[in-house]
Amino acid sequence: MLQKTNEVALVEAIKKIPLLNGISPSRIRVLISLCEGRALQPGGVLCTAGGISDELYILLVGELGVFTPDDLQVASLKPVSALGIGAITGQPRLAALKALKPTRVLVLRKTQLDRFFNADPPSRSRIYRNFIHILAEKVNNDNTRLRDLQAEQEQYHSRLAILQRQLKVHQQRLHFTLEFVSRRGFMDYTQARRQVDEQRPAARVLLVAGDPQLHQQLREALAGMEVAEAEEGGQALAAVKEELPDLVLTTLPLSGMDGLALLEQLRAYQPQLPVVALVNPEEAEVAEGKGFAAVVGVEAETLRSAVEGLLEREGLA
C-alpha cells in the first residue's frame, strides 16, 4: 500500500512539470517505468557540457547546479523539473549539471524516449507543443529582460551626461579660479568667490508648455539660463534625450500627454533629473506627491528661486 501511495505522489509531482503538461497519469507511469534512478552526492556530475544529449532528466530530490564549459555556475535547479531537453531536439549539451546537495534523478535515455513517442503519437504531439510553448515563453522573457537592460543603459548614459556636465562646470570654475588668483591674488575670498560664480556656465532648462505667451514669460523669469522649449510631452521626452537639460519646467495640462504622465516617463528614463511643475493651488499636493517640485503661479522671483535651488542641489548652479 505504501509503495502504491509513493507511486501516486510521484506521478502527481511529475504531472506538474511544464514539459509533461496534459499527459495522462497512465502515460506518465509508462514514462516512469522506462526510467532508471540515479543518485548523486554533492559535486557529482550528472552530465558534461558539449556532449551528445542522449538523456532526459527529471530532478526529484536535491539541487543541481548549471555550469558553463569553464566551470562557472550560472544557475541552480530544484525539484521537480525536467532537464536535458536536447534529448528531444538533438542539440548538444551547452552546460554541465552537477549536484549541489544529495540528489536523486530519473534518467530517461533517448532510445527509450523515442520508443515511447513511436508507441504514443498523441503524447508525443502534446510534449512537442509543450516544448514550443516553453521556448516561446522563454523568448518573451528574454525580450522583456533585454528591454529592461536597454532602459537601464539609457538611464546610465543620461546620468553620465549629467555627471560630465557637472565635472565641466567644476573644471571651468577651477580653471578660472587659478587664473584669477595668479593675476590678482590680493583679492579677498568673498570677492574672489563672487568673481568665480559669475563665470559659471549657464544652466540648461527645458520649458514644456503649450502657451507661447507663457513661454515668453518663463523665459524672462529665467534670464541668463540656456532655455529650450517643447510644446507637449512627446517633444519634451525627445528634447531631454537630445538636449540633456539640467532641469525641466513644465505645466501640468499638456496636449497629448499631461504633466503627471510626463513625469512618469522622465522618471523611467532619467530618475535624477530635477522637474519643476507650475501648478494651481489645488494641484500642488498632487504634484508634490508625484515627485515634482511644485510652484504655484508664475511669479518670477518665486519661480527662479525654486529653479536655482534645485540646480544648486544638483551641483549645477
QUIVENKA-V598035 format. One record per backbone hydrogen bond with DSSP energy under -1.0 kcal/mol. CO is the residue of the C=O (numbers start at 1). NH is the residue of the N-H. E is the energy in kcal/mol with one decimal. If there is no record, write none. Layout:
[[CO NH E] [CO NH E]]
//
This chain:
[[1 5 -2.3] [2 6 -2.4] [3 7 -2.1] [4 8 -2.3] [5 9 -2.3] [6 10 -2.3] [7 11 -2.5] [8 12 -2.5] [9 13 -2.1] [10 14 -2.5] [11 15 -2.2] [14 17 -1.8] [17 20 -1.5] [18 21 -1.5] [20 23 -2.0] [24 28 -2.1] [25 29 -2.2] [26 30 -1.5] [27 31 -2.2] [28 32 -2.7] [29 33 -2.2] [30 34 -1.0] [32 35 -1.3] [36 107 -3.0] [38 105 -2.7] [40 103 -2.9] [41 44 -2.9] [44 99 -2.9] [47 97 -1.9] [51 93 -2.6] [52 54 -1.5] [54 110 -2.8] [56 108 -3.2] [57 83 -3.1] [58 106 -2.3] [61 104 -2.1] [63 100 -2.9] [63 101 -1.2] [64 77 -3.1] [65 98 -2.1] [66 74 -2.9] [66 75 -1.1] [67 96 -2.9] [68 71 -2.2] [72 68 -2.4] [75 66 -2.7] [77 64 -2.2] [81 59 -2.7] [83 57 -2.9] [84 87 -2.1] [85 88 -2.4] [85 89 -1.8] [86 90 -3.0] [93 50 -2.8] [96 67 -2.8] [97 46 -2.9] [97 47 -1.3] [98 65 -3.6] [99 43 -3.3] [103 40 -2.9] [104 60 -2.2] [104 61 -1.8] [105 38 -2.2] [106 58 -2.3] [107 36 -2.1] [108 56 -2.9] [109 113 -2.5] [110 114 -2.9] [111 115 -1.6] [112 116 -2.1] [113 117 -2.5] [114 118 -2.5] [115 119 -1.7] [116 120 -1.2] [120 124 -2.0] [121 125 -2.7] [122 126 -2.2] [123 127 -2.6] [124 128 -2.4] [125 129 -2.3] [126 130 -2.5] [127 131 -2.4] [128 132 -2.4] [129 133 -2.4] [130 134 -2.5] [131 135 -2.4] [132 136 -2.6] [133 137 -2.4] [134 138 -2.3] [135 139 -2.7] [136 140 -2.3] [137 141 -2.4] [138 142 -2.7] [139 143 -2.5] [140 144 -2.2] [141 145 -2.6] [142 146 -2.4] [143 147 -2.4] [144 148 -2.3] [145 149 -2.5] [146 150 -2.4] [147 151 -2.4] [148 152 -2.4] [149 153 -2.4] [150 154 -2.2] [151 155 -2.0] [152 156 -2.5] [153 157 -2.5] [154 158 -2.5] [155 159 -2.8] [156 160 -2.6] [157 161 -2.1] [158 162 -1.8] [159 163 -2.5] [160 164 -2.6] [161 165 -2.2] [162 166 -2.6] [163 167 -2.6] [164 168 -2.3] [165 169 -2.4] [166 170 -2.3] [167 171 -2.7] [168 172 -2.7] [169 173 -2.4] [170 174 -2.6] [171 175 -2.7] [172 176 -2.5] [173 177 -2.5] [174 178 -2.6] [175 179 -2.2] [176 180 -3.0] [177 181 -3.1] [178 182 -2.0] [179 183 -1.4] [180 184 -3.1] [184 187 -1.7] [188 192 -2.5] [189 193 -3.1] [190 194 -2.0] [191 195 -2.1] [192 196 -2.4] [193 197 -2.7] [194 198 -1.7] [196 199 -1.5] [197 200 -1.4] [203 226 -2.6] [204 246 -2.1] [204 247 -1.3] [205 228 -2.6] [206 249 -3.2] [207 230 -2.3] [208 251 -1.8] [211 215 -2.2] [212 216 -2.1] [213 217 -1.9] [214 218 -2.7] [215 219 -2.6] [216 220 -2.0] [217 221 -1.6] [218 222 -1.6] [220 223 -1.2] [222 225 -2.0] [226 205 -3.2] [228 207 -3.1] [230 209 -2.0] [232 236 -2.0] [233 237 -2.4] [234 238 -1.9] [235 239 -2.5] [236 240 -2.4] [237 241 -1.5] [238 242 -1.8] [239 243 -3.5] [240 244 -1.1] [247 206 -2.6] [248 276 -3.2] [249 208 -2.8] [250 278 -2.5] [252 259 -3.8] [258 262 -2.3] [259 263 -2.4] [260 264 -1.9] [261 265 -2.0] [262 266 -2.8] [263 267 -3.0] [264 268 -1.8] [265 269 -1.9] [266 270 -3.8] [270 273 -1.7] [274 248 -2.2] [275 293 -2.2] [276 250 -2.7] [277 295 -3.0] [279 297 -1.6] [280 283 -1.7] [283 287 -2.6] [284 288 -2.6] [285 289 -2.1] [286 290 -1.2] [287 292 -2.4] [288 291 -1.2] [293 277 -2.0] [295 279 -2.5] [299 303 -2.6] [300 304 -2.7] [301 305 -2.2] [302 306 -2.1] [303 307 -2.4] [304 308 -3.0] [305 309 -2.1] [306 310 -1.9] [307 311 -2.3] [308 312 -2.6] [309 313 -1.9] [310 314 -1.5] [311 316 -3.0] [312 315 -1.4]]
//
